[in-house]
């Protein structure tokens, strides 16, 4: 089954590019930029990746970003992920980036997005991996800062598929950013939003995201199972949930595999993604393997997860159909 998963054409919809910053590259960029890291080795750095909650993860996550200073840094970061994605047969990815985490420490928006954009173009040409960017707002800052970031993004609108909302959800409900999201929609951006696993008022936050904000997709979102009406709403609208099993395990102590299984059985378009793989020790292939081992998924169920992912991408129908045909051809070749 691991061979099947390795060869399966894949789609990744919940991936923070800053969360792909592996220790080796972190040391390389620190040296390039004349920075000292609080670790003596890659092994010591990895050993520090011990998280038991979302806030404990975010502390280490934001600390690591300070090595990202120049356009080549962001290019190298994105290319490193895209090479890994290509090796795991990821055919398409929608990639989060957090401009406020960089502009807030003096790195210009233009530096960030130009480095990322150049990597996406090179990866498509050289690796055959197509990708788009999703600009996330940090929800533990004020909505005025998010609005300023949205306005700063407009000259680069053609390079950004949509907007998202991430960081610490505690005390930062979706409605806090209602005006920002309304402006983003008016500017033509598609909308997604993190509704992290097992947060306070999780089901109510999901309801706000869907009914009040009008998002196109929910990131994480397993807690819709707390409200049958939400399950029916998501299913009726054909919305996708971008789940991350290994990430769930780090910050909640559970892969939430049983919840994912139930969502699959209920006909919800659940997808499997890696979230922050440099910190959670698992890219999309490892997440699929972990979920398979927990649930004993068969080949058709695994292929179905990838079909869900391509169906809820922000791609034109013809491209979705092209990727879906790749999955069908792969599954058929296994049968024959």
N, C-alpha and C positions, 0 to 999 in steps of 0.2 A: 504493500500500500504506500510506503514511503516513495517508492519509485514512481507510482502513479501520481502522487502529489507533486513530485519534483518536475514531472513533465507536463503537468496541467497548466494551460495558459491562465495567467492570473491577473487580477485587477486589485489595486490597493487604493482605498478611499479615505483612510484615516492614518495619516503618516505625517508627523511633525519633522520637518527637515532638520531643525535644531536637535531633535531627539535621535538623529542618526550620527551624531558626532562621536565617533569611536575614540577610545583613549589614545590610540596610536596617532590619529590625525590631530587630536587635541594637543598632544606634545609637540607635533610638527608645527602647528600654527602658533603655539606659544613661543617656540624658538624663533620662528620667522618674525614675530612681532615683539620680541624682546621681553616676554612676560615670564614670571616665575609661577609655577603651579605648586599647590600644597601637597604634592605627592612625589615620591622619589622614582616611581616606576609605573608602568601600565598595570601591573598586577596589583599594586597598592591602590591605584585609582579604582580598578574594578571591585576590589574588596570593600571600598567605601559605598558601593551602590547597594545599600541595604535600606529598603523602604517599607513602611507599614501603613502609609496613608498618602493621600494626594499632596498635602503640604510638605511632608518629609521628602517626597520626590522632587517637588518644585524647587526646594532650596538648593539641591545639588544641580538640578537642571539649569537654573538661571546662572548659577556660579560658573558653569562650564562654558556658557556663551561668550564670556568676556574675551576669549581668544579670537573671536570673529571680528575682524577690524576692517578688512579691505575687500574690494570686489573680487580679487583672486581667492580670498578665503572662502567667500560664499560660493564661488564657482567650484572650488575643490570639495567643499562640503556636499553640494548637490551631486557632483559627478561621482563621488565615492558611493553615495546611496544608489544612484542610477546604475552603476556598474554591478552592485550587489543585486539590484532588482533584475537586471538582465540575466544574471547568473541563475536566478530563481524562476526564470521565465515569466516575470511580470511584464505584461504587454502594454499596460497603461496604468498611470497613477495620477491621482489628484492630491497635491502636496500642500500641506499647511506651512505657512511661515508667519512669524510673529514680529512684525516691524517695530512695534513699541519696545520690545525687549532690546532692540538695537539702537533706535533713535533716542531712547531714554538715556543711553550712555554715550551719546555723541556720534554715533555712526549714521550718516545720512541715509534716508530712504532710498535715494537713487543708487547708492553703493550696494545696498542689500539686493534690490530687485534686479539690477543689471547683472550681478554675478549669478544669481539664480536663473535668470532668463537665458543667459548665454549657455549655461550648463544644459538646460532643457533642450535647446536647439541642437547642441552638439550630440546629446544622447540620442535624440531621434535620428539624426543623420548617421551616427557611428554605431549605435547599439541596437537600433530598432525599437527603442522604448519611447512611447509617446507619453507626455505628462502635461498637466496644467497646474497653476498655482491658485491656492485659496488663501486669502489674507485674513488672519485671525486678529481679533481684538482681545486684549487682556481684561478679563471681567473684574479683576480686583483693583483696576484703576477707574477713574470717573468716566462717565459716558462722554463728557466734553472732549476728553483726550482721544477717545475712540472716534468721535466725529471729526476731530482735526486730522487724525490719521486717514480716515476715509477720504477727506477732501484732498489730502496730500497724494493719495493714490490715483486720483482721477486722470492725470496726464499719462498714466501707465495702464489705463483701464483695459486696453486690448490685450494686455499680458496677464490679466487676473480674471479667473472664471467666476469667482464668487467670494463671499466673506463667511467667516466663522467666528466662534466665541469660545475661548478656552481659559486656562488658568484656574485659580481657586474659586469654586462655585459657592462656597459657604458664605451666605449673606449677600450673594450677587445673582439674583434671579434674572431670567430672560427679560422681564419687563423693564429692568433698569436700562436696557439698551434698545427699547422700542423705537425711539426716534432715529437712532443711528441706522437700525435695520430698515426702517421705512425709507430713509434717504438712499441707502444702498440699493434697495429694490428699484427706486425711481431712477437710479443711475444705470440700471441694467444688470446689476450683479445678482447671481443666484445666491441662495441663503442656506446655510447650515449652522448648527449650534451644538456645542458639547452639552449633554445632560449626563453628567458623570454617574458612575455606578454607586448606589447606596448612599447618596447624599441626603441631607435633610430636605424634606419636601420634594423628593425626587419626582414623584408622579405629577405633582402640581407644576414643577418646572417644565416637564415635558409637555403638559397641557398648554402652558403659556407659550412655549416655543411653537407648537403646532397651531393653536387656535388664535392666539393674540398676535404673535409675530408673523406667522405664516411661512415657516421655513419649508424648504424643499426636501430636507433630509435631517436626520438626527444622528449625532455622533455619540456612541455608546448606546444608551437608551434602553437597556434591558429592564429597567424598572417600570416600563409600560405594563408589565405583567401584574403590577399592583392595581391596575384599573382596567377592567375588561373593555370599557368604552374606548379607552385610548388604543387598545389592541385593535379593536374593530375599525377605528378611525384611520390608523396607520395602514392597516390592510386594505381598506376601501380605497385609499388614496394612492396605493402602490408605493408608499414611501420606503426608503431604505434605512436600516439601522447599521451603523459601522462599528461592529463589536471588535474588541481586542482581548482575546482570552488570556494571554500571558501577562499583559498589563493588568488585567483584572486581578490576577493571582498575586501580583506584587503589592497592589494598593488595597485590596480587600481580603486577601487570603483565599480567594476562590476564583477559578477560571470562569465561573458562572455558566458552566457547560450545560447544566440542566435547564437553565433559563433559555439558553440559545437553542437547545433541543426543542423546548416547548414552543418557542417562536417559530422554528422551522415547521413543526407539526401544525401550527395554526395558520400557516401560509403567509407569514410576514417575511418580507424581503430582508433577511438578516445577512450580513456579510462579515468576513473575517479579515482582520488587518493587524498591523504590528505596532501602531501608535508611536512609541519611542524606543526603537529596537536596540540602540546602543546601550540603553540603560536597563532594558528589560530582557536582554539576552535572547532575542528571538525576532527574526524578520518574518515576513508573511508565510513563508514555507514552514517555519518552525511552529507558527501559530496554528496552521492547518493540521500539522502532525499532532500537536498537543490536544486539539479538539477531537481529532480522530481517536486518539488513544483514550480520551475520557469517555467518548460516546460510541466508539466502534462504528463510525460512519462508513458506509459503503461507497463505492466509486461514484454512483449516481448522485448520492447526497453531497459528496464533495464537489462534484461538477456543478450541482445545483447552487451551491454557495457562490461559485464564481459566476454562474449565469446571473444570479441576483446582483452581484457587484457590477457587472457590465450593464445590466438593465437600468441601474440607478445612477450611472455616471452622468456627467454633464457633457455628453457628446451628442452629435447629430445621430439620427436613427441609422443612417447608412453605416457609420463607423461601429455603432453598437452591434448591428447585424453581422458585420465583418468579424468582430471578435467572438461573437456567439457561434459563428460558423467554425471558427478555429477550435472551440471547445467541442462542438459536435464531431468534427473530424478526428480530434484526438481520442474521444471516447469510442468512436466507431473503430478506430485503428486498434484499440486495445481489445475490443470484442473479436475482431477478425484475426 
